[in-house]
């Protein structure tokens, strides 16, 4: 990696975050449009965010897939880091889902969910083939690009291309050594990660984690798929204790109104035992992905308490950040009081472990590989 030919003209501010801004920019030699992250160097260094940044640049510069954010170049000055990537016009899936539910009073249809999940699986199959585990897949880390501005205005989700982003905690793996770092977002994380984090909270910090493999990503996209089709989290919990209890119970409630195809598809991903989960390659041949949705035995979902659900959706909506840059130190899910107790117990600060990606500070109590 180098800083050569980093020659851009910043055109328009797209959003602000804890560490800097995102700009729409034109590359002068090609006149193409890009997104530029301008990050405060001192803040990045003092907050321990340099390692994830370097990791993300390293991973993105090694991959090339239509459903993965394309990295262009990077540069740094005395005060800033600059990261240039392709420009994505539709925000992330959490924003699109929120807008869709507000406009149509329902989550995504099975047809839309099929369209999105097929692309997610294509990207994930590519990553796993290259021995890369993402480890933080969630709605907020999947961007959406609409084919046209009209499609964007109409929220035509069938005219979109998804792009997986945020490779700060991604990791190269091999079949002989399991991954052991506790990273990601707990509400979307592999049950093994959730359980080990629970043990740490009970002061079992000397216990060696059992480790996990790339199928941690399969569980995560299972939670993504569930949320796309229901508008709700897999586990309706407010505390980590409740999340751990649900994981230990191992019961996933899939609405009976869903087609048998998507029910089977969800069951193939949301297996507590990772040995029972399908691989990304296998899922690409799942009936839900390959069949015409018109063939599905689909019953239109009807909500009995739609007004109550609208209140819930509105409450969730207030926690979404509409900017194109993520604030890694502010949870976009509900943050509950006892999470602060967990953070103090573990000796951390400025980090929510329930609904936000965990920082590199986790290495204090978790051996990192």
Secondary structure in CASP SS format (residue, H / E / C, confidence):
PFRMAT SS
TARGET T0000
AUTHOR 0000-0000-0000
METHOD secondary structure of the structure
MODEL  1
X C 1.00
X C 1.00
X C 1.00
X C 1.00
X C 1.00
X C 1.00
X C 1.00
X E 1.00
X E 1.00
X E 1.00
X E 1.00
X E 1.00
X E 1.00
X E 1.00
X E 1.00
X E 1.00
X C 1.00
X C 1.00
X C 1.00
X E 1.00
X E 1.00
X E 1.00
X E 1.00
X E 1.00
X E 1.00
X E 1.00
X E 1.00
X C 1.00
X C 1.00
X C 1.00
X C 1.00
X C 1.00
X E 1.00
X E 1.00
X E 1.00
X E 1.00
X E 1.00
X E 1.00
X E 1.00
X E 1.00
X H 1.00
X H 1.00
X H 1.00
X H 1.00
X H 1.00
X H 1.00
X C 1.00
X C 1.00
X C 1.00
X H 1.00
X H 1.00
X H 1.00
X H 1.00
X H 1.00
X H 1.00
X H 1.00
X H 1.00
X H 1.00
X H 1.00
X H 1.00
X C 1.00
X C 1.00
X C 1.00
X C 1.00
X C 1.00
X C 1.00
X C 1.00
X E 1.00
X C 1.00
X C 1.00
X E 1.00
X E 1.00
X E 1.00
X E 1.00
X E 1.00
X E 1.00
X C 1.00
X C 1.00
X C 1.00
X E 1.00
X E 1.00
X E 1.00
X E 1.00
X E 1.00
X E 1.00
X E 1.00
X C 1.00
X C 1.00
X C 1.00
X C 1.00
X C 1.00
X E 1.00
X H 1.00
X H 1.00
X H 1.00
X H 1.00
X H 1.00
X H 1.00
X H 1.00
X H 1.00
X H 1.00
X H 1.00
X H 1.00
X H 1.00
X C 1.00
X C 1.00
X C 1.00
X C 1.00
X C 1.00
X H 1.00
X H 1.00
X H 1.00
X H 1.00
X H 1.00
X H 1.00
X H 1.00
X H 1.00
X H 1.00
X H 1.00
X H 1.00
X H 1.00
X H 1.00
X H 1.00
X H 1.00
X H 1.00
X H 1.00
X H 1.00
X H 1.00
X H 1.00
X C 1.00
X C 1.00
X E 1.00
X E 1.00
X C 1.00
X C 1.00
X C 1.00
X C 1.00
X C 1.00
X H 1.00
X H 1.00
X H 1.00
X E 1.00
X E 1.00
X E 1.00
X E 1.00
X E 1.00
X C 1.00
X C 1.00
X H 1.00
X H 1.00
X H 1.00
X H 1.00
X H 1.00
X H 1.00
X C 1.00
X C 1.00
X H 1.00
X H 1.00
X H 1.00
X E 1.00
X E 1.00
X E 1.00
X E 1.00
X E 1.00
X C 1.00
X C 1.00
X C 1.00
X C 1.00
X C 1.00
X C 1.00
X E 1.00
X E 1.00
X C 1.00
X E 1.00
X C 1.00
X C 1.00
X E 1.00
X C 1.00
X E 1.00
X C 1.00
X C 1.00
X C 1.00
X C 1.00
X C 1.00
X C 1.00
X H 1.00
X H 1.00
X H 1.00
X C 1.00
X C 1.00
X H 1.00
X H 1.00
X H 1.00
X H 1.00
X H 1.00
X H 1.00
X H 1.00
X H 1.00
X H 1.00
X H 1.00
X H 1.00
X C 1.00
X C 1.00
X C 1.00
X C 1.00
X C 1.00
X C 1.00
X C 1.00
X C 1.00
X C 1.00
X C 1.00
X E 1.00
X C 1.00
X C 1.00
X C 1.00
X H 1.00
X H 1.00
X H 1.00
X H 1.00
X H 1.00
X H 1.00
X H 1.00
X H 1.00
X H 1.00
X H 1.00
X H 1.00
X H 1.00
X H 1.00
X H 1.00
X H 1.00
X C 1.00
X C 1.00
X C 1.00
X C 1.00
X C 1.00
X C 1.00
X C 1.00
X C 1.00
X C 1.00
X H 1.00
X H 1.00
X H 1.00
X H 1.00
X H 1.00
X H 1.00
X H 1.00
X H 1.00
X H 1.00
X H 1.00
X C 1.00
X C 1.00
X C 1.00
X C 1.00
X C 1.00
X C 1.00
X C 1.00
X C 1.00
X C 1.00
X C 1.00
X H 1.00
X H 1.00
X H 1.00
X H 1.00
X H 1.00
X H 1.00
X H 1.00
X H 1.00
X H 1.00
X H 1.00
X C 1.00
X C 1.00
X C 1.00
X C 1.00
X H 1.00
X H 1.00
X H 1.00
X C 1.00
X C 1.00
X C 1.00
X H 1.00
X H 1.00
X H 1.00
X H 1.00
X C 1.00
X C 1.00
X C 1.00
X H 1.00
X H 1.00
X H 1.00
X H 1.00
X C 1.00
X C 1.00
X H 1.00
X H 1.00
X H 1.00
X C 1.00
X C 1.00
X C 1.00
X C 1.00
X C 1.00
X C 1.00
X C 1.00
X C 1.00
X C 1.00
X C 1.00
X H 1.00
X H 1.00
X H 1.00
X H 1.00
X H 1.00
X H 1.00
X H 1.00
X H 1.00
X H 1.00
X H 1.00
X H 1.00
X H 1.00
X C 1.00
X C 1.00
X C 1.00
X C 1.00
X C 1.00
X C 1.00
X C 1.00
X C 1.00
X C 1.00
X C 1.00
X C 1.00
X C 1.00
X C 1.00
X C 1.00
X C 1.00
X C 1.00
X C 1.00
X C 1.00
X C 1.00
X H 1.00
X H 1.00
X H 1.00
X H 1.00
X H 1.00
X H 1.00
X H 1.00
X H 1.00
X H 1.00
X H 1.00
X C 1.00
X C 1.00
X C 1.00
X C 1.00
X C 1.00
X C 1.00
X C 1.00
X C 1.00
X C 1.00
X C 1.00
X C 1.00
X C 1.00
X C 1.00
X H 1.00
X H 1.00
X H 1.00
X H 1.00
X H 1.00
X C 1.00
X C 1.00
X C 1.00
X C 1.00
X C 1.00
END
